[in-house]
Amino acid sequence: MGSSANTETAIIIASPASNNQNPATNGGDATQNHTPAGILALTNSESDASKKRRMGVLPLEVGTRVMCQWRDGKYHPVKVIERRKNYNGGHNDYEYYVHYTEFNRRLDEWIKLEQLDLDSVECALDEKVEDKVTSLKMTRHQKRKIDETHVEGHEELDAASLREHEEFTKVKNIATIELGKYEIETWYFSPFPPEYNDCVKLFFCEFCLSFMKRKEQLQRHMRKCDLKHPPGDEIYRSSTLSMFEVDGKKNKVYAQNLCYLAKLFLDHKTLYYDVDLFLFYILCECDDRGCHMVGYFSKEKHSEEAYNLACILTLPPYQRKGYGKFLIAFSYELSKKEGKVGTPERPLSDLGLVSYRGYWTRILLDILKKHKGNISIKELSDMTAIKAEDILSTLQSLELIQYRKGQHVICADPKVLDRHLKAAGRGGLDVDVSKMIWTPYKEQS
């Protein structure tokens, strides 16, 4: 990123000489509808040799690559991550935990043998050999990009520690949770205490976030739990939306339970055992039964790096409703009240990065469309509370900054701005600043 002096330089808004299109790449599902016979479709016409070959690959080794039938009815390439014996079956009857190599890890799951096409089995390679073969097929640029992203979220770990971490967290330990009226499939491993190791499903109190192994325990708990909202101060109420600020030091058990819950849906989140240092902002939908959590973000009480958000999550049942964008906007409104600029803590999750790029794009381009005359990055930062580096990277990613005659120029052609705004998608729910009742942490007694 450029020096701070560059952020003070006036940026001249100019129309570009040429209107170069920069369409966003959209990686669709290029997988063909692979419909093999499968092990259960063995017919009398098949040769004994073919049957023997199929059965000879069983049980599949960890690391094996094979085609697997997914919930869309199509076959997709997977890698076997782990296996477990099905003691109700025969000698080769295993269940396999697989990673769909085309998709995010959140879709990893246990599958049964009949979902696999054994004709497509590729023998497991030694990991080091596999890495070497893969690297030979890559260009230098491709390998550098993978090296840059491979340890995302764990830059502090050396190679051995990273491998140990990935081994420890590779299989989801909790398959589903019940939270309020929803049963939710989990996405990732979360380090619950050892006594929950044998649980496939956990039951959460939606108000205090205590978790239990059995439905009956939750029902008994709910008869005694007197909470109807997060245990903190309500700092925002607009219609049916409410925001609560929870101090991790004052409400330690709630904050830790929230972190256990959140880790089930965040791949690279570091679990906060020392929650004392954080504030948690819980967004709720309110009705006559209480305030029901839909998502949250956390932030450090004191951040030397100007982080205004440490972690953000919208629970799966509430996604695609604008809540994630609302949470991001709310974090910047808090920064404005503090008189500071802010930026999210790195690294961002894949969904977090998409949300932030969209937010920055909409905020900045709305200003550029309306602004007359020159404007500097510093002025944009002061207006929005967005850190200067984030403004620069956003405009550069949109190819809206060019270097002409010794100075940076924003190419603000209205048609180009409209195209980028359309690509960024609609904004989230608006934050009504007049409904915020909040005092920055440093001013609290």
Secondary structure, 3 states (H helix, E strand, C coil): CCCHHHHHCEEEEECCCCCCCCCCCCCCCCCCCCCCCCHHHCCCCCCHHHHHHHHHCCCCCCCCEEEEECCCCCEEEEEEEEEEECCCCCCCCEEEEEEECCCCHHHCEEEEHHHEEEEEEECCCCHHHHHHHHHHCCCHHHHHHHHHHHCCCCCCCCHHHHHHHHHHHCCCCCCEEEECCEEEECCCCCCCCHHHCCCCEEEECCCCCCEECCHHHHHHHHHHCCCCCCCCEEEEEECCEEEEEEECCCCHHHHHHHHHHHHCCCCCCCCCCCHHHEEEEEEEEEECCEEEEEEEEEEECCCCCCEEECEEEECHHHCCCCHHHHHHHHHHHHHHHHCCCEEECCCCCHHHHHHHHHHHHHHHHHHHHHCCCCEEHHHHHHHHCECHHHHHHHHHHCCCEEEECCEEEEECCHHHHHHHHHHHCCCCCCCCHHHECCCCHHHCC
